[in-house]
Amino acid sequence: MAAGGARATVSHIEFLGSHSRVYMIVEGDTISAMLLGDDLPDVGSEVWVSIRPGAVHVFGGTCL
Protein backbone atom coordinates (compact mmCIF):
# COMPACT_ATOMS: atom_id res chain seq x y z
CA MET A 1 0.00 0.00 0.00
CA ALA A 2 1.39 3.40 -0.90
CA ALA A 3 2.43 5.77 1.89
CA GLY A 4 -0.53 8.07 1.18
CA GLY A 5 -3.04 5.26 0.90
CA ALA A 6 -4.41 3.00 -1.77
CA ARG A 7 -7.38 2.95 -4.13
CA ALA A 8 -10.03 0.40 -3.12
CA THR A 9 -13.32 -0.77 -4.61
CA VAL A 10 -16.23 -1.25 -2.20
CA SER A 11 -17.51 -4.82 -2.63
CA HIS A 12 -20.04 -5.25 0.20
CA ILE A 13 -21.50 -3.42 3.19
CA GLU A 14 -22.88 -5.04 6.35
CA PHE A 15 -25.22 -2.81 8.36
CA LEU A 16 -24.74 -3.59 12.07
CA GLY A 17 -26.86 -1.00 13.86
CA SER A 18 -24.83 2.04 14.92
CA HIS A 19 -21.91 1.04 12.68
CA SER A 20 -21.28 -0.79 9.43
CA ARG A 21 -18.51 -3.05 8.15
CA VAL A 22 -17.37 -2.00 4.68
CA TYR A 23 -15.53 -4.63 2.61
CA MET A 24 -13.14 -3.40 -0.06
CA ILE A 25 -10.83 -4.91 -2.66
CA VAL A 26 -7.31 -3.46 -2.62
CA GLU A 27 -4.76 -4.79 -5.11
CA GLY A 28 -6.64 -8.12 -5.27
CA ASP A 29 -6.98 -8.54 -1.48
CA THR A 30 -10.09 -8.00 0.63
CA ILE A 31 -9.94 -5.65 3.60
CA SER A 32 -12.70 -4.36 5.84
CA ALA A 33 -13.26 -1.30 7.96
CA MET A 34 -15.80 -0.38 10.63
CA LEU A 35 -17.55 2.93 9.94
CA LEU A 36 -19.88 4.83 12.26
CA GLY A 37 -23.03 6.55 11.11
CA ASP A 38 -24.86 6.35 7.81
CA ASP A 39 -22.55 8.33 5.49
CA LEU A 40 -21.30 5.26 3.60
CA PRO A 41 -19.84 4.75 0.14
CA ASP A 42 -21.88 2.92 -2.49
CA VAL A 43 -21.10 -0.69 -3.40
CA GLY A 44 -18.94 -0.58 -6.53
CA SER A 45 -17.55 2.87 -5.81
CA GLU A 46 -13.83 3.60 -5.57
CA VAL A 47 -12.45 5.04 -2.34
CA TRP A 48 -9.00 5.85 -0.96
CA VAL A 49 -7.95 3.99 2.18
CA SER A 50 -5.01 4.32 4.52
CA ILE A 51 -4.23 2.25 7.58
CA ARG A 52 -3.13 3.74 10.88
CA PRO A 53 -0.05 1.88 12.19
CA GLY A 54 -1.00 -0.42 15.07
CA ALA A 55 -4.69 -0.41 14.12
CA VAL A 56 -4.68 -3.47 11.88
CA HIS A 57 -5.64 -7.10 12.50
CA VAL A 58 -4.40 -9.66 9.99
CA PHE A 59 -6.03 -13.09 9.72
CA GLY A 60 -4.33 -15.81 7.69
CA GLY A 61 -5.86 -18.65 5.76
CA THR A 62 -8.78 -18.70 3.39
CA CYS A 63 -12.48 -18.19 3.88
CA LEU A 64 -14.94 -20.75 2.61
Phi and psi restraints in degrees (range 20) as a CNS / XPLOR table:
assign (resid 1 and name C) (resid 2 and name N)
       (resid 2 and name CA) (resid 2 and name C) 1.0 -65.0 20.0 2
assign (resid 2 and name N) (resid 2 and name CA)
       (resid 2 and name C) (resid 3 and name N) 1.0 155.6 20.0 2
assign (resid 2 and name C) (resid 3 and name N)
       (resid 3 and name CA) (resid 3 and name C) 1.0 -56.2 20.0 2
assign (resid 3 and name N) (resid 3 and name CA)
       (resid 3 and name C) (resid 4 and name N) 1.0 -36.5 20.0 2
assign (resid 3 and name C) (resid 4 and name N)
       (resid 4 and name CA) (resid 4 and name C) 1.0 -88.6 20.0 2
assign (resid 4 and name N) (resid 4 and name CA)
       (resid 4 and name C) (resid 5 and name N) 1.0 1.2 20.0 2
assign (resid 4 and name C) (resid 5 and name N)
       (resid 5 and name CA) (resid 5 and name C) 1.0 121.7 20.0 2
assign (resid 5 and name N) (resid 5 and name CA)
       (resid 5 and name C) (resid 6 and name N) 1.0 -174.6 20.0 2
assign (resid 5 and name C) (resid 6 and name N)
       (resid 6 and name CA) (resid 6 and name C) 1.0 -143.0 20.0 2
assign (resid 6 and name N) (resid 6 and name CA)
       (resid 6 and name C) (resid 7 and name N) 1.0 152.7 20.0 2
assign (resid 6 and name C) (resid 7 and name N)
       (resid 7 and name CA) (resid 7 and name C) 1.0 -79.5 20.0 2
assign (resid 7 and name N) (resid 7 and name CA)
       (resid 7 and name C) (resid 8 and name N) 1.0 135.4 20.0 2
assign (resid 7 and name C) (resid 8 and name N)
       (resid 8 and name CA) (resid 8 and name C) 1.0 -133.2 20.0 2
assign (resid 8 and name N) (resid 8 and name CA)
       (resid 8 and name C) (resid 9 and name N) 1.0 152.8 20.0 2
assign (resid 8 and name C) (resid 9 and name N)
       (resid 9 and name CA) (resid 9 and name C) 1.0 -111.7 20.0 2
assign (resid 9 and name N) (resid 9 and name CA)
       (resid 9 and name C) (resid 10 and name N) 1.0 125.4 20.0 2
assign (resid 9 and name C) (resid 10 and name N)
       (resid 10 and name CA) (resid 10 and name C) 1.0 -70.6 20.0 2
assign (resid 10 and name N) (resid 10 and name CA)
       (resid 10 and name C) (resid 11 and name N) 1.0 123.0 20.0 2
assign (resid 10 and name C) (resid 11 and name N)
       (resid 11 and name CA) (resid 11 and name C) 1.0 -105.9 20.0 2
assign (resid 11 and name N) (resid 11 and name CA)
       (resid 11 and name C) (resid 12 and name N) 1.0 -25.3 20.0 2
assign (resid 11 and name C) (resid 12 and name N)
       (resid 12 and name CA) (resid 12 and name C) 1.0 -165.8 20.0 2
assign (resid 12 and name N) (resid 12 and name CA)
       (resid 12 and name C) (resid 13 and name N) 1.0 149.0 20.0 2
assign (resid 12 and name C) (resid 13 and name N)
       (resid 13 and name CA) (resid 13 and name C) 1.0 -131.1 20.0 2
assign (resid 13 and name N) (resid 13 and name CA)
       (resid 13 and name C) (resid 14 and name N) 1.0 129.6 20.0 2
assign (resid 13 and name C) (resid 14 and name N)
       (resid 14 and name CA) (resid 14 and name C) 1.0 -106.1 20.0 2
assign (resid 14 and name N) (resid 14 and name CA)
       (resid 14 and name C) (resid 15 and name N) 1.0 121.4 20.0 2
assign (resid 14 and name C) (resid 15 and name N)
       (resid 15 and name CA) (resid 15 and name C) 1.0 -87.4 20.0 2
assign (resid 15 and name N) (resid 15 and name CA)
       (resid 15 and name C) (resid 16 and name N) 1.0 123.3 20.0 2
assign (resid 15 and name C) (resid 16 and name N)
       (resid 16 and name CA) (resid 16 and name C) 1.0 -126.1 20.0 2
assign (resid 16 and name N) (resid 16 and name CA)
       (resid 16 and name C) (resid 17 and name N) 1.0 37.5 20.0 2
assign (resid 16 and name C) (resid 17 and name N)
       (resid 17 and name CA) (resid 17 and name C) 1.0 90.5 20.0 2
assign (resid 17 and name N) (resid 17 and name CA)
       (resid 17 and name C) (resid 18 and name N) 1.0 -113.5 20.0 2
assign (resid 17 and name C) (resid 18 and name N)
       (resid 18 and name CA) (resid 18 and name C) 1.0 -77.4 20.0 2
assign (resid 18 and name N) (resid 18 and name CA)
       (resid 18 and name C) (resid 19 and name N) 1.0 -10.0 20.0 2
assign (resid 18 and name C) (resid 19 and name N)
       (resid 19 and name CA) (resid 19 and name C) 1.0 -140.3 20.0 2
assign (resid 19 and name N) (resid 19 and name CA)
       (resid 19 and name C) (resid 20 and name N) 1.0 169.1 20.0 2
assign (resid 19 and name C) (resid 20 and name N)
       (resid 20 and name CA) (resid 20 and name C) 1.0 -134.7 20.0 2
assign (resid 20 and name N) (resid 20 and name CA)
       (resid 20 and name C) (resid 21 and name N) 1.0 150.5 20.0 2
assign (resid 20 and name C) (resid 21 and name N)
       (resid 21 and name CA) (resid 21 and name C) 1.0 -103.6 20.0 2
assign (resid 21 and name N) (resid 21 and name CA)
       (resid 21 and name C) (resid 22 and name N) 1.0 122.0 20.0 2
assign (resid 21 and name C) (resid 22 and name N)
       (resid 22 and name CA) (resid 22 and name C) 1.0 -105.8 20.0 2
assign (resid 22 and name N) (resid 22 and name CA)
       (resid 22 and name C) (resid 23 and name N) 1.0 122.0 20.0 2
assign (resid 22 and name C) (resid 23 and name N)
       (resid 23 and name CA) (resid 23 and name C) 1.0 -97.9 20.0 2
assign (resid 23 and name N) (resid 23 and name CA)
       (resid 23 and name C) (resid 24 and name N) 1.0 135.3 20.0 2
assign (resid 23 and name C) (resid 24 and name N)
       (resid 24 and name CA) (resid 24 and name C) 1.0 -136.1 20.0 2
assign (resid 24 and name N) (resid 24 and name CA)
       (resid 24 and name C) (resid 25 and name N) 1.0 151.4 20.0 2
assign (resid 24 and name C) (resid 25 and name N)
       (resid 25 and name CA) (resid 25 and name C) 1.0 -102.8 20.0 2
assign (resid 25 and name N) (resid 25 and name CA)
       (resid 25 and name C) (resid 26 and name N) 1.0 123.4 20.0 2
assign (resid 25 and name C) (resid 26 and name N)
       (resid 26 and name CA) (resid 26 and name C) 1.0 -127.0 20.0 2
assign (resid 26 and name N) (resid 26 and name CA)
       (resid 26 and name C) (resid 27 and name N) 1.0 115.2 20.0 2
assign (resid 26 and name C) (resid 27 and name N)
       (resid 27 and name CA) (resid 27 and name C) 1.0 49.7 20.0 2
assign (resid 27 and name N) (resid 27 and name CA)
       (resid 27 and name C) (resid 28 and name N) 1.0 40.5 20.0 2
assign (resid 27 and name C) (resid 28 and name N)
       (resid 28 and name CA) (resid 28 and name C) 1.0 87.0 20.0 2
assign (resid 28 and name N) (resid 28 and name CA)
       (resid 28 and name C) (resid 29 and name N) 1.0 -6.6 20.0 2
assign (resid 28 and name C) (resid 29 and name N)
       (resid 29 and name CA) (resid 29 and name C) 1.0 -107.7 20.0 2
assign (resid 29 and name N) (resid 29 and name CA)
       (resid 29 and name C) (resid 30 and name N) 1.0 150.1 20.0 2
assign (resid 29 and name C) (resid 30 and name N)
       (resid 30 and name CA) (resid 30 and name C) 1.0 -95.5 20.0 2
assign (resid 30 and name N) (resid 30 and name CA)
       (resid 30 and name C) (resid 31 and name N) 1.0 131.3 20.0 2
assign (resid 30 and name C) (resid 31 and name N)
       (resid 31 and name CA) (resid 31 and name C) 1.0 -125.8 20.0 2
assign (resid 31 and name N) (resid 31 and name CA)
       (resid 31 and name C) (resid 32 and name N) 1.0 164.0 20.0 2
assign (resid 31 and name C) (resid 32 and name N)
       (resid 32 and name CA) (resid 32 and name C) 1.0 -138.0 20.0 2
assign (resid 32 and name N) (resid 32 and name CA)
       (resid 32 and name C) (resid 33 and name N) 1.0 156.6 20.0 2
assign (resid 32 and name C) (resid 33 and name N)
       (resid 33 and name CA) (resid 33 and name C) 1.0 -140.6 20.0 2
assign (resid 33 and name N) (resid 33 and name CA)
       (resid 33 and name C) (resid 34 and name N) 1.0 145.4 20.0 2
assign (resid 33 and name C) (resid 34 and name N)
       (resid 34 and name CA) (resid 34 and name C) 1.0 -92.1 20.0 2
assign (resid 34 and name N) (resid 34 and name CA)
       (resid 34 and name C) (resid 35 and name N) 1.0 128.2 20.0 2
assign (resid 34 and name C) (resid 35 and name N)
       (resid 35 and name CA) (resid 35 and name C) 1.0 -122.3 20.0 2
assign (resid 35 and name N) (resid 35 and name CA)
       (resid 35 and name C) (resid 36 and name N) 1.0 138.9 20.0 2
assign (resid 35 and name C) (resid 36 and name N)
       (resid 36 and name CA) (resid 36 and name C) 1.0 -91.5 20.0 2
assign (resid 36 and name N) (resid 36 and name CA)
       (resid 36 and name C) (resid 37 and name N) 1.0 151.6 20.0 2
assign (resid 36 and name C) (resid 37 and name N)
       (resid 37 and name CA) (resid 37 and name C) 1.0 83.6 20.0 2
assign (resid 37 and name N) (resid 37 and name CA)
       (resid 37 and name C) (resid 38 and name N) 1.0 -166.5 20.0 2
assign (resid 37 and name C) (resid 38 and name N)
       (resid 38 and name CA) (resid 38 and name C) 1.0 -118.9 20.0 2
assign (resid 38 and name N) (resid 38 and name CA)
       (resid 38 and name C) (resid 39 and name N) 1.0 11.7 20.0 2
assign (resid 38 and name C) (resid 39 and name N)
       (resid 39 and name CA) (resid 39 and name C) 1.0 -89.5 20.0 2
assign (resid 39 and name N) (resid 39 and name CA)
       (resid 39 and name C) (resid 40 and name N) 1.0 84.2 20.0 2
assign (resid 39 and name C) (resid 40 and name N)
       (resid 40 and name CA) (resid 40 and name C) 1.0 -115.2 20.0 2
assign (resid 40 and name N) (resid 40 and name CA)
       (resid 40 and name C) (resid 41 and name N) 1.0 152.2 20.0 2
assign (resid 40 and name C) (resid 41 and name N)
       (resid 41 and name CA) (resid 41 and name C) 1.0 -72.3 20.0 2
assign (resid 41 and name N) (resid 41 and name CA)
       (resid 41 and name C) (resid 42 and name N) 1.0 161.4 20.0 2
assign (resid 41 and name C) (resid 42 and name N)
       (resid 42 and name CA) (resid 42 and name C) 1.0 -83.2 20.0 2
assign (resid 42 and name N) (resid 42 and name CA)
       (resid 42 and name C) (resid 43 and name N) 1.0 147.1 20.0 2
assign (resid 42 and name C) (resid 43 and name N)
       (resid 43 and name CA) (resid 43 and name C) 1.0 -59.4 20.0 2
assign (resid 43 and name N) (resid 43 and name CA)
       (resid 43 and name C) (resid 44 and name N) 1.0 133.0 20.0 2
assign (resid 43 and name C) (resid 44 and name N)
       (resid 44 and name CA) (resid 44 and name C) 1.0 94.7 20.0 2
assign (resid 44 and name N) (resid 44 and name CA)
       (resid 44 and name C) (resid 45 and name N) 1.0 -13.7 20.0 2
assign (resid 44 and name C) (resid 45 and name N)
       (resid 45 and name CA) (resid 45 and name C) 1.0 -79.7 20.0 2
assign (resid 45 and name N) (resid 45 and name CA)
       (resid 45 and name C) (resid 46 and name N) 1.0 157.7 20.0 2
assign (resid 45 and name C) (resid 46 and name N)
       (resid 46 and name CA) (resid 46 and name C) 1.0 -98.3 20.0 2
assign (resid 46 and name N) (resid 46 and name CA)
       (resid 46 and name C) (resid 47 and name N) 1.0 136.9 20.0 2
assign (resid 46 and name C) (resid 47 and name N)
       (resid 47 and name CA) (resid 47 and name C) 1.0 -133.9 20.0 2
assign (resid 47 and name N) (resid 47 and name CA)
       (resid 47 and name C) (resid 48 and name N) 1.0 162.7 20.0 2
assign (resid 47 and name C) (resid 48 and name N)
       (resid 48 and name CA) (resid 48 and name C) 1.0 -102.7 20.0 2
assign (resid 48 and name N) (resid 48 and name CA)
       (resid 48 and name C) (resid 49 and name N) 1.0 134.0 20.0 2
assign (resid 48 and name C) (resid 49 and name N)
       (resid 49 and name CA) (resid 49 and name C) 1.0 -125.6 20.0 2
assign (resid 49 and name N) (resid 49 and name CA)
       (resid 49 and name C) (resid 50 and name N) 1.0 148.5 20.0 2
assign (resid 49 and name C) (resid 50 and name N)
       (resid 50 and name CA) (resid 50 and name C) 1.0 -140.0 20.0 2
assign (resid 50 and name N) (resid 50 and name CA)
       (resid 50 and name C) (resid 51 and name N) 1.0 152.3 20.0 2
assign (resid 50 and name C) (resid 51 and name N)
       (resid 51 and name CA) (resid 51 and name C) 1.0 -115.9 20.0 2
assign (resid 51 and name N) (resid 51 and name CA)
       (resid 51 and name C) (resid 52 and name N) 1.0 126.7 20.0 2
assign (resid 51 and name C) (resid 52 and name N)
       (resid 52 and name CA) (resid 52 and name C) 1.0 -72.3 20.0 2
assign (resid 52 and name N) (resid 52 and name CA)
       (resid 52 and name C) (resid 53 and name N) 1.0 127.2 20.0 2
assign (resid 52 and name C) (resid 53 and name N)
       (resid 53 and name CA) (resid 53 and name C) 1.0 -54.1 20.0 2
assign (resid 53 and name N) (resid 53 and name CA)
       (resid 53 and name C) (resid 54 and name N) 1.0 135.6 20.0 2
assign (resid 53 and name C) (resid 54 and name N)
       (resid 54 and name CA) (resid 54 and name C) 1.0 84.6 20.0 2
assign (resid 54 and name N) (resid 54 and name CA)
       (resid 54 and name C) (resid 55 and name N) 1.0 -3.0 20.0 2
assign (resid 54 and name C) (resid 55 and name N)
       (resid 55 and name CA) (resid 55 and name C) 1.0 -111.5 20.0 2
assign (resid 55 and name N) (resid 55 and name CA)
       (resid 55 and name C) (resid 56 and name N) 1.0 27.4 20.0 2
assign (resid 55 and name C) (resid 56 and name N)
       (resid 56 and name CA) (resid 56 and name C) 1.0 -120.0 20.0 2
assign (resid 56 and name N) (resid 56 and name CA)
       (resid 56 and name C) (resid 57 and name N) 1.0 145.2 20.0 2
assign (resid 56 and name C) (resid 57 and name N)
       (resid 57 and name CA) (resid 57 and name C) 1.0 -124.2 20.0 2
assign (resid 57 and name N) (resid 57 and name CA)
       (resid 57 and name C) (resid 58 and name N) 1.0 124.1 20.0 2
assign (resid 57 and name C) (resid 58 and name N)
       (resid 58 and name CA) (resid 58 and name C) 1.0 -111.0 20.0 2
assign (resid 58 and name N) (resid 58 and name CA)
       (resid 58 and name C) (resid 59 and name N) 1.0 129.0 20.0 2
assign (resid 58 and name C) (resid 59 and name N)
       (resid 59 and name CA) (resid 59 and name C) 1.0 -116.0 20.0 2
assign (resid 59 and name N) (resid 59 and name CA)
       (resid 59 and name C) (resid 60 and name N) 1.0 127.9 20.0 2
assign (resid 59 and name C) (resid 60 and name N)
       (resid 60 and name CA) (resid 60 and name C) 1.0 -88.4 20.0 2
assign (resid 60 and name N) (resid 60 and name CA)
       (resid 60 and name C) (resid 61 and name N) 1.0 175.8 20.0 2
assign (resid 60 and name C) (resid 61 and name N)
       (resid 61 and name CA) (resid 61 and name C) 1.0 89.5 20.0 2
assign (resid 61 and name N) (resid 61 and name CA)
       (resid 61 and name C) (resid 62 and name N) 1.0 -171.9 20.0 2
assign (resid 61 and name C) (resid 62 and name N)
       (resid 62 and name CA) (resid 62 and name C) 1.0 -120.5 20.0 2
assign (resid 62 and name N) (resid 62 and name CA)
       (resid 62 and name C) (resid 63 and name N) 1.0 155.1 20.0 2
assign (resid 62 and name C) (resid 63 and name N)
       (resid 63 and name CA) (resid 63 and name C) 1.0 -99.8 20.0 2
assign (resid 63 and name N) (resid 63 and name CA)
       (resid 63 and name C) (resid 64 and name N) 1.0 141.0 20.0 2
